[in-house]
Amino acid sequence: MDPFTEGIVVASISGTLLLGYHAILVYLIWRHTLVTVIGLTRDARRVWVMKIMEKPDSILGVQTLRNWVMSSSQLASTAVVILLALTAFIPIPGRSGQSLLAAPTDDPTLIIKMAMLCVSFMVAFFAFTQSMRYFNHVSVLLAAGSIPPADPPQTPLEYWVDDNPVAIQKFAASLFNRGAMFHTIGMRCYYCTFPIILWFFGHWALFGGMVALLTILAVLDYTGIDYVRTKRRGPYAWPSPVLRPAPPSVSSHALTQDRNMESV
């Protein structure tokens, strides 16, 4: 097998491992929520939003969302700066002097590696900007939902809150979880850039970096909580407790002897 074909095969195996890991992770998030950190924090954010909106002053929620927005903003800015810097190093075949990477190279997959690196940062930038968008919507909903509607209601939002006060809380929680989901996608794209950078040193370096990355993620993504989902008990249910054997009952003969001893 020539080196080019071997590199393509190893890169395909690495990509399959990455997609397979995240397919299993998504399945566990939806079917066994508390097994994964993402599923556990998703339910925790839903409860947090409802508790925050029940208070008349939602300053704590706004401050928390501000921290999320600042984090996403910095990561999005970093991604687009790195992306613009990478465009200067993308080689243009057959045209010398058009790139800072003007030296000739024997690696036919160099353009593929640079493209994969650029795509990772582009997806990360898009994901972080979407997370900022959702967090801004949630900050407005926290303030609007914590204020009691006028009597009688004057706007469609006030009519909605007056008819179903829990609906706006559920909607705000769903938007908050969407923003957190996009933030997680952006961080995963950042993580994937490390194996891609190692790919420049060889396809086996890519495979080793991918295995190391998935091993670290497997440790960080799971909580170790045994939590199951059943239809009989509702969407989520704790497993049934283990029944311990009952202690041996005292015989009636022994009780009669004890009563006789007390009467004496």
N, C-alpha and C positions, 0 to 999 in steps of 0.2 A: 504494500500500500504506500503510495507516494505521500510526502508530507502534507500536501494541500488537502487531499482527501481525508487523511487522518485528522487534520485540524478541523475540517468541517464536521466529521463524525463526532469528535470529542466536544465541539461546541454545541452540536445538536443534543447530545446526551446531557450536557450541562443545562441547556435551556429546558429540556424535558423534566429534569429533576426540579428546577425552579417552579415550573408550572404545576407539576404534580404535588409539590409540597403545599403550594398556595390553594390548590383545589381541595386538598384534604382539610386545610385550615378553614376555608370558607364553609365546607360541609359541617365541621365541628362548631363553628360559630352559630350556625342556624339550627343545628339539631341538638347540640350539647353545649349550651350557652356558657355555663360556668367553668367548663374545661379550659377555655381560652381566655387570655387576658383581654382581648378585644371584645369578646362577648360579655364578659363580666363588667367591664367599664361601660359598655353600651347600655346595659340595664341600670348601672349606677348613675349614668348621666340622665336617663329618663326620670329616675326618682329625684335626682338633684334639681332638675328644672321644675318639677311639680312642687317641691318644697320651697324653692326660691320664689315662685310666683304666688304662693300662698301668703307671703309676707307683704305688708304694705310698702316696705322700702326694699327695693331690689338692687341696692348699690353693690352688694357682694357679688351678685351675678354679673353685673356690668364690669366690675373689676376683673373677675375671672375671665370673661370673654375678651377683655382688652389684652390680657396676657397671651391668650390663644392667637389673637389677631397679630400681635407684635411678633410672636414666634413664626407664624406663617409668612408674614411680610419679610422678615429677615431671610428665611430660607428661600422664598421665591426670588428675592433680589440676588442672593448668592447663586442660585441656579441659572438665572439669565446672564449674570456676569461671566460665569464659567462657560456658558454656551457661546456667548459672543467671542470669548477668548479662543475657544476651540475652532471656530470658523476660520481663524487665521492660519491654523495648522492643517486644514483639510487639503490634501494634495489634489491637483487637477491633472489628470493623465494627459500627456502629450503637450503640456504647456508649461514650460519652465518660467520661473520668476513670478508666477502668480500665487505662490504660497510660501510661507516661512519654512515649510517642510520641502525645500527644493532639492535636497540630496536624493539621489536615486536609491531605490530600495527593491529587494527581491521578494518582498512579502506581498503576494497578490490579495491578501485579505485585509490589508491595511485600511483601505477605504471602508470596508465593512465594519471594522473595529471602531473607526472614527464615527461612522454613522450610528452605530449602536450607542456609543457614548453620548452623542448629541441627542438622540431620541430619548435616552434616559433623563437627561436634564430638561428637555422640552416637556415631557410628561410630568416631571416634578414641578416645573414652573406652573403648568396648567392646574395641577392638583392643588397646589398651595394657594393660587389665586381663587379657586373655587371655594376652598375652605374659608378664606377671608370673607368671601361673599356671604356664605351661610352664617358665619359667626356674626356679621353685621346685622343680618336679618333677625337672628335670635336676640341680640341685644335690644332691638326695637320692640320685639314681641314681649320680652320680659317686662319692659316698662309699661307697655300697653295692657298687658294682661293682669298686672298687679293693681291697676287703678280700677276701682269699681265703676261700672257703666252708669251713665246718667239715667235718671228716672223721669220721663220715659226715654228709651234709647233714641239717639239722633243719627247715628251712622250705621252702615251695614255691619261693621265690626262690633259695635256695641250691641246690636241685635243678636249677633252670633254668640257673643259672650253671655248675654242675658239668657238666651235659650239653652245653651250648653256650656257652662263655665269650664268644664274639663276639656272641651275640644281644643281650645287655644293652648292649653298646657301640653296636650299630646302633640299638637302641630309644632310647637316650639321645640319639644323634645326630639321629634323626628328631624327637624332642621339641624339641631345641634349634633345629632348623630351623623347626619350627612356630612357636616363640616368636619367632624372628627374622622370620618371615613376617608375623605379626600386628603386630610392631613396624614393619615396612615399610608395612603398610596404614595404620596410625595416622599415620605421617609423611606418606603420600600425602594423607590427609584434611586434615592441616594445610596442605599445599601448595595443595590445591584451594580453601581459604578465601580466598586472595588474589584469584583471578579473581572469586569471588562478591562480595567486598567492592567490587571495581571495578565490579561490575554495578550498584551503587547510583548510580554516576555516569553510567550509560548502557549500553546493550547493546553499543555498539561498544567501550567500555572493557573490557567482559567479553571480547569476542572478541580484542582486543589483548593482554589479560592472559593469556588461555588460550594464544595462540600463543607468547608470551614464556615462559610456564611450560613448555610442551612442548619448546621449543627448548633451554631450560636442562636439562631432564630428559634430552633426547636426548644432550646432551654428557656428563652425569654417569652415565648408566645403561650405557654401553657401554665396553668395555675396549680395543677395537681389535685383539684377538687373533683370528687366523683359525683357528677351531677347528670341525671338522666332526664329524658323528655318522654312523657307518656300521654296518650290521648284521653285515658280514663280520668286522670286527675287534673286535666287542664293543659295549657301550653307547656308549663314547666312544673316539675314535681321532684321532691327529694326521694331517693330510693327508700324502700320500706325498711324499717329497722329490723335488726336480727332479733328474733324472739329467743329469750333465754329460757331454759327449762325451769319450771316452778320448783320451789324447795319441797322436799318430801313432807307430806302432811303428817301430823302427829296422830297416832292411833287413838281410838276411843278408850282402849284398855289403859293406855298410859295416862290419859286425862283422869280416868276414874281413880287410879292409884294416887295421883297428885291431890285430888280432892279428899281422899281418905286421910292422907298425911296431914292436910291442913286442918281437918276436923279433929284429929287427935291432938 
